[in-house]
Amino acid sequence: MALEITDMDFVLVPGAWAGEWIWDEVASELHLIGHKAHPITLSGLDPSNPTEGVSLRTHVEDVRSYITANGIDPAILVGHSYSGIVVGQVASQFPNLVHHTIFIEAFLPISGKSLLEVSGLDEAEERDSIEANGGKWLPPSPEELAAQPKLNDSQIKLLEEQQQPHPGKTVLDRAEMDRPLQDLSASFVAHKGWLSGSLEQDLVEKLRASGSWAFHEIDGGHWPMLTVPKKLANLLHSCVI
């Protein structure tokens, strides 16, 4: 099916601790270009919703059900950070629903492995923290946010005020892939040098060789939807034209 290059449905999935609010400026910019933007909040990330019982499968189903309930045919899936694990599974398990998947500073799903296993974080330490905090994965501290490049004071304040504890089970559960990542039509967007020391380096090289993935750099730190929203929206547009 041919798609109009200025009439696409971008389903914007936030990373850990965040909700649809993190996409506000990017959604506005996509609308100006002529696209439809669908920022969503995953289960357990709204302050009024409990995190108890929310699994990685729950988040995959959140995205699938949003696409089908809103009659999106097909979707451009966009996942940031943690939600790369989510959107990658959606694209793998429901290929008829997804035209293209865009990973922004994102973790990649590997079948049989959890986010903590592929992230490079201290898995035992993170598991202990989740258990100690009632099954919740806590957001970065103000000091950790202040150490992040590109974020200004107002953006740090926004993250401090809006980020919510993340359902811990989602980063402990193992990904389930029906098709390998190499079979997806996808783009990866990240800052220069993001791959240095990454545990995903070998996988990324395979994806580069697959011919179905494109790689783009953006100078916006880990949260380009906050730091360079217009540039990011334009880049998202260029990924699918």
C-alpha positions in Angstrom: 0.0 0.0 0.0 1.4 3.4 -1.0 1.7 5.9 1.8 1.3 9.7 1.4 4.6 11.0 2.7 2.8 13.7 4.7 0.0 11.6 6.1 1.6 8.9 8.2 0.6 7.7 11.7 3.5 7.9 14.1 2.9 5.9 17.3 5.3 7.5 19.9 6.2 5.1 22.7 8.1 6.6 25.7 11.0 5.1 27.5 11.2 4.0 31.1 9.6 6.3 33.7 8.0 8.5 31.1 4.5 9.0 29.6 3.1 10.6 26.5 4.0 14.0 27.9 7.6 13.5 26.9 6.6 13.6 23.2 4.6 16.9 23.3 6.9 19.0 21.2 7.8 16.2 18.7 4.1 15.5 18.2 3.4 19.2 17.5 6.3 19.3 15.0 5.0 16.1 13.3 1.6 17.7 12.9 3.2 20.8 11.3 4.9 18.5 8.8 1.5 16.9 8.0 1.6 13.7 9.9 -0.6 12.2 12.6 1.1 11.7 16.0 -0.1 9.3 18.6 1.9 9.6 21.9 0.9 7.0 24.4 1.5 6.2 28.0 2.3 2.5 28.8 0.5 0.7 31.7 1.8 1.5 35.1 3.4 4.9 34.0 0.3 7.0 34.8 0.4 8.1 38.4 -3.2 6.9 38.8 -2.4 3.4 37.5 -0.7 0.8 39.7 2.5 -0.9 38.5 1.6 -4.2 40.1 1.2 -7.0 37.6 2.4 -5.0 34.7 4.8 -7.1 32.6 6.7 -6.7 29.4 3.9 -8.5 27.6 1.5 -5.9 29.0 3.5 -3.1 27.3 3.6 -5.0 24.0 -0.1 -5.5 24.2 -0.6 -1.8 25.1 1.0 -0.8 21.8 -0.7 -3.5 19.7 -4.1 -2.7 21.1 -3.7 1.0 20.6 -2.9 0.5 16.9 -5.9 -1.7 16.3 -8.3 0.2 18.4 -7.5 3.4 16.5 -7.6 1.8 13.1 -4.0 2.7 12.3 -3.0 1.0 9.1 -0.1 0.7 9.1 1.8 2.4 12.0 5.2 4.0 12.1 6.4 2.8 15.5 8.8 5.0 17.4 10.4 3.7 20.6 12.8 5.5 23.0 15.3 3.8 25.3 13.5 1.0 27.2 10.7 1.0 24.7 13.0 -0.2 21.9 12.5 -3.6 23.6 8.7 -3.1 23.3 8.3 -1.7 19.7 10.8 -4.3 18.4 8.6 -7.1 19.7 5.5 -5.5 18.3 7.0 -5.2 14.9 8.3 -8.8 15.1 5.1 -10.3 16.4 2.5 -8.2 14.4 4.2 -7.3 11.1 0.9 -6.6 9.4 0.4 -3.6 11.7 3.8 -1.9 11.3 5.2 -0.2 8.2 8.5 0.9 9.8 10.1 0.9 13.3 12.3 3.7 14.6 14.5 3.1 17.6 15.7 6.3 19.4 18.7 5.8 21.8 17.0 2.5 22.3 17.7 -1.0 23.7 17.2 -3.7 21.1 15.1 -6.8 21.9 17.0 -10.1 21.8 14.8 -13.2 22.1 15.2 -14.9 25.5 17.0 -11.9 27.1 15.7 -9.1 29.4 16.5 -5.5 29.1 18.8 -5.8 32.2 20.7 -8.6 30.4 21.5 -6.5 27.3 21.7 -3.0 28.9 25.2 -3.1 30.4 23.8 -2.2 33.8 24.7 -4.1 36.9 21.9 -6.7 36.7 22.2 -7.9 40.3 22.3 -4.4 41.6 19.2 -3.4 39.6 17.3 -6.5 40.6 18.0 -5.8 44.3 16.9 -2.2 43.9 13.6 -3.3 42.2 12.9 -5.7 45.0 13.8 -3.2 47.7 11.4 -0.7 46.1 8.3 -2.9 46.0 8.8 -4.1 42.4 9.4 -0.6 41.0 12.4 0.5 39.0 13.2 4.0 40.2 13.9 7.0 37.8 17.3 8.7 37.7 18.2 10.9 40.6 18.5 14.7 40.1 22.3 14.2 40.3 22.2 11.6 37.5 20.0 13.8 35.3 22.3 16.8 35.9 25.2 14.7 34.6 23.4 14.0 31.3 24.6 16.0 28.3 22.4 18.5 26.5 19.6 18.7 29.1 19.0 22.3 30.3 17.7 23.2 33.8 14.0 23.3 32.7 14.2 19.9 31.0 15.9 18.4 34.1 13.1 19.9 36.2 10.4 18.5 33.9 12.0 15.0 34.1 12.3 15.3 37.9 8.6 16.3 38.3 7.0 14.0 35.7 9.0 10.7 35.7 7.3 7.9 37.5 8.6 4.6 39.0 8.6 2.0 36.3 7.1 -1.4 36.6 10.1 -3.5 37.5 8.9 -6.7 35.9 9.1 -5.2 32.4 12.9 -5.0 32.6 13.3 -8.4 34.1 11.0 -10.2 31.6 12.7 -11.8 28.6 11.8 -10.6 25.1 9.9 -12.8 22.7 10.7 -12.4 19.0 8.8 -14.1 16.2 11.1 -12.7 13.5 14.7 -11.6 13.9 15.5 -8.0 14.0 17.3 -8.3 10.7 13.9 -8.9 9.0 12.4 -5.6 10.2 12.3 -2.4 8.2 13.8 -0.1 10.8 15.9 2.9 11.6 18.1 3.6 14.6 18.7 7.2 15.8 21.3 8.1 18.4 24.1 10.5 19.4 27.5 10.2 17.9 29.6 7.5 19.6 26.6 5.8 21.2 27.9 2.4 20.2 31.2 2.7 22.0 31.4 -0.1 24.6 27.8 -1.2 23.8 26.9 -4.9 24.4 24.8 -4.6 21.3 27.8 -3.8 19.0 27.9 -7.2 17.3 24.2 -7.2 16.7 24.3 -3.7 15.3 26.9 -4.7 12.8 24.7 -7.5 11.6 21.8 -5.1 11.3 24.0 -2.7 9.3 24.8 -5.6 6.9 21.1 -6.6 6.6 20.2 -3.8 4.3 16.8 -3.3 6.0 18.1 -0.9 8.7 19.3 2.7 8.5 21.4 4.4 11.1 21.3 8.2 11.8 23.1 10.5 14.3 21.5 13.3 16.2 23.2 15.7 18.5 20.6 15.7 21.3 21.9 13.5 24.1 19.7 10.7 25.4 16.4 12.7 25.3 16.4 14.4 21.9 12.6 14.7 22.0 13.2 17.3 24.7 16.5 18.9 23.6 16.0 19.0 19.8 12.4 18.2 19.1 12.2 19.9 15.7 15.3 18.2 14.4 14.1 14.9 15.7 10.6 15.3 14.1 12.3 16.2 10.8 14.6 13.1 11.1 11.6 10.9 11.9 10.0 12.2 8.7 13.1 11.5 6.7 13.3 7.9 7.9 10.1 7.0 6.1 10.0 9.1 2.9 
